[in-house]
């Protein structure tokens, strides 16, 4: 069984992924995610406050 969600919902739950553009704070600077090493299904979803490895 697979579940499909749109990009906006995915970004809201797990953060940005490849191709997403993010505005940096209150500047006019934008960055684009070029590479995401996260394996789908292995996303971390909690505010642990430490680096997840």
N, C-alpha and C positions, 0 to 999 in steps of 0.2 A: 504494500500500500504506500503510495506516495502522496505527499501533500504539496500543493503549490500555493505560494503566497506572492503578492506583488512586491516589487523592490522597496517601496515606501514602508510597508509593514515589516519586511525583513530588517531594514535599516533601523527602524524604531525598536525592534526587539534585540538585535544582535550587533548593531553598529554598521558602519559603511563597509562595502565590499568593492571589488574591482569595477571600475567605471564610474563609481559614485564621486561626486564633487562636493567638497566641504568648504564652507566659508570660514576663514580664520578670524574668530572673535568679531570685533566691530570694525574690521578693516575691509578693504576692497580686494584682499588677497584670497585666492581660491586654490585649493590643491585637489588633485585627482588621484584616487587610489589606483596604482598600477599593478600591484601584486598582492594577493591575499593567500597566506599559507595555511589558513584554517581549512580543515576538512569538513565538508558539509555533514551535519549531524553531530559534530564535535564542538559546536559553539558553546561558550561559557555564558551563562545568564544569571549572574548574581553580583552583588557589589562587595566582593571580598576585600578590596582595598590593597591587594598585593598583586604582583605580576603572576599571571597564570602560565605555567609552562607544561 
